Amino acid sequence: MSSTTSRPRTRKAPAERAAEIVAAATAIAREHGLSALTLRAVAERAGVAPGLVAHYQPSMDDLVARVYTDLVEEEVRDVERVVAAAADPAAQLGALIEKLMDGARDELTVVWVEGWAMARRNEALAVAVRGQMQRWQALVEGIVTDGCRAGAFSTAEPGDVAWELIGMIDGLNAQSLARGTDTTRFALRTARAAEALVGAEPGSVPVGA
């Protein structure tokens, strides 16, 4: 007489299963972009049925917004650490430019570019994109404002200058991704342009030192 031994099933706690689904979605977005986030793709990566993903994430729009926020939050925290380690506002601005244009951020550039495009049809994502853009502006504006207080910069419009700098860096990163070129080649030129925008002495924002 033969017998079979069935493998015991482990029922995961809802919080653990939900976290696994978000982690699977985040991995997909990091590798392939936000546009690759579909119910089936997330289920396959998580190793569960699509219905289970729908149970824990009933709105794919909300999941896309969550993944976008998590990825960009990780990026901004990384840059904040680099900026905080620099000695003064000019060095902080140089460190920010160098970090954001180091040629190692293609996957996040895709997330940003797709986030802007997809936000037109995803209100949850639109809210997330606007929030993260505001956070970046606050970070750069803080550096410029501190530089003005210290006498290193002289612009009267730190907020507007911050937006210009962010737009310049984002645009060059997106262009480099589309063209297949190396973003690092533009870091020094961006630093020189940043000096003119913030009203700093030429050569005072260090990049590539």
N, C-alpha and C positions, 0 to 999 in steps of 0.2 A: 504494500500500500504506500503510495507516494503522498508527500505533504508539501505544501508551499508555505513559506514564511513571508508575510507581507511586511513591508517597511513601514514603521510607524510614521504618521504624518505629524509635522510640527505646525501648529497654528500660531502664526505670528501676531503679536499685539498690533492693534490698528495703527498706533503711532509709528511702529517700526516698519510696517508695510507701506505706510504713506511716505515715510522718509526714503525708503528704497525706490519708490516710484519717482519722487522728485530727483533723487540722485541719478537715476537712469536717464531722465529727461535732460538733466544738466550735462551729463556726459555726451549725449547726442548733440546738443546745441554747441558744446565746446568743439566737437569734432567736425560737425557738418553745418552748423548755423541754426538759427531759430526756425527757418522754413522747413527743416527736416523733422520738426516735432509734430508727429501725427499720433493718434491713438494707437494704431497698430505698431508703429516703430517703438514707442515707449514701452508697450506691453512686451514686445519681443526682447528689448534690452533688459527689462526687469525680470523676464522669465515668468510672466503671469498672463492670464487671459485678458483680452481687451476690456471685457466687462468689469474686471476687477479694477483696472485703471480708471474706468468711467465711474466706478463706485467711489473711489477715493478722490478723483479729480473730475467732477462732473462738468467743469468748464475748461476746455482746452485753452481758451483765451486767457483765463486766470493762470493756468499752468505756465503758459508761455511768458506771461508777465512776471511770474514768480522766478522762473529760471533766468530771465533777463536780469532781474534785480539782483539775484544771488551772484551771477557772474560779474556784473559791473561793480557790485559792492566789494567783491574780492579784489578787483582791479584798483579801485580807489583807495582801499585800505593799504594795499601794497605801495602805491604812489605816496600816500600820506606818510608812511614810514620812511621812505627815501627822502622826502622833503624835510621831515622833522630832523633828520640826521645832518642836514646841511647847516653851515655856520651862520649864514646871513641871508637876507632876501634875494640878493643877486645870485648867490650860490644855490639857493632853493629853486629859483626860476630855472637856472641851468640844469639842476638835477631833474626837475620835472620834465623839461624838454628832452633831455637825454633818455630818461626812462620811457617816455611815451613814444620815442622814435628810435628805440633800440633794435628794431627789426624782428622782435620776438613776440609780437602781439597780433599776428594776423588773425587768429581765431577770434579775438575780441573785437577786432576791426569789423569782421563779418557780422558779429552779434550787434554791434552798433549800427552798421549800415542797414541790416535787415530790420532792426528795431525801428529805425526811423520810417522805413517803407511800410512795414506791417502795422505800425501804430495808426495808420489812416483807417484801418478797418477793425481795429481791436482797441476798444476804449480802455480796458484794463492795462494794456501795454502802453497806450498813449500816456496814461497817468504815471506809469513807472518811468517811461522815457523822460518825461518832463521833470520828474523828481530827481533823477540821476543827473540830468543836464544842469539843474539848479545846484546840485551838490558840487559838481565840477566847477561851476562858475564861482561858487563861494570859496572853494579851495584856492583857485588862481587869484581871485579878487583879494583874498586875505594876504597872499604873498605880495601883491602889488601895493596894497594899502600899507603893509608893514615897511616896504621899501621906501614909500613916500615919507612915512614918519621918520625913518632913519636918515633921510636925505639922499638915499641912493637912487631913487626914482623921482620923477617930477610931474607925472601926469595928473591932471585934475579930474580924470574920469576913470578911476580904477575898475569900475564895474564894466563899462563898455570895452575897455582894453582887455579885460579878462575874456569877454566873449570873442573878441577878435583873435586872441591867441589860441583859444580852444578851437575856433573855426579853422584857423590856419593849420594847426596840428592834425585835427580830424581830417581835413581835406587832403593833406599830403599823405596821410596814412592810407586813406581810401584810394587815392590815385595810385600810390605805390602798389597796393594790393591788386588793383585792376590791371596795371601795366606790368606787374611781375618784376618791379625794380626794388632796390634796397632803400628803405626809408632812412637809414642812418646817414646817407650821403647828404641829406637835407637838414640835419640837426644843427650844424654850425650856422648855416644860412638863416635858419629859423631863430637862433639865438641872436644873431645880428639884427634881424627884423624886430625881435622882441625888445631889444634895447631901444630902438627908435620909438616903439609904441609906448613904452613905460617912461621914456625920458631918462635913460641911463647913459653913462659914459660908454663910448664904443669899446668893445672888448671886455666889458665888466661882468658880463654874464658868461660864466665858464661852461664850456661844453667840450667833452673829449679830452679833458686834462688828465 
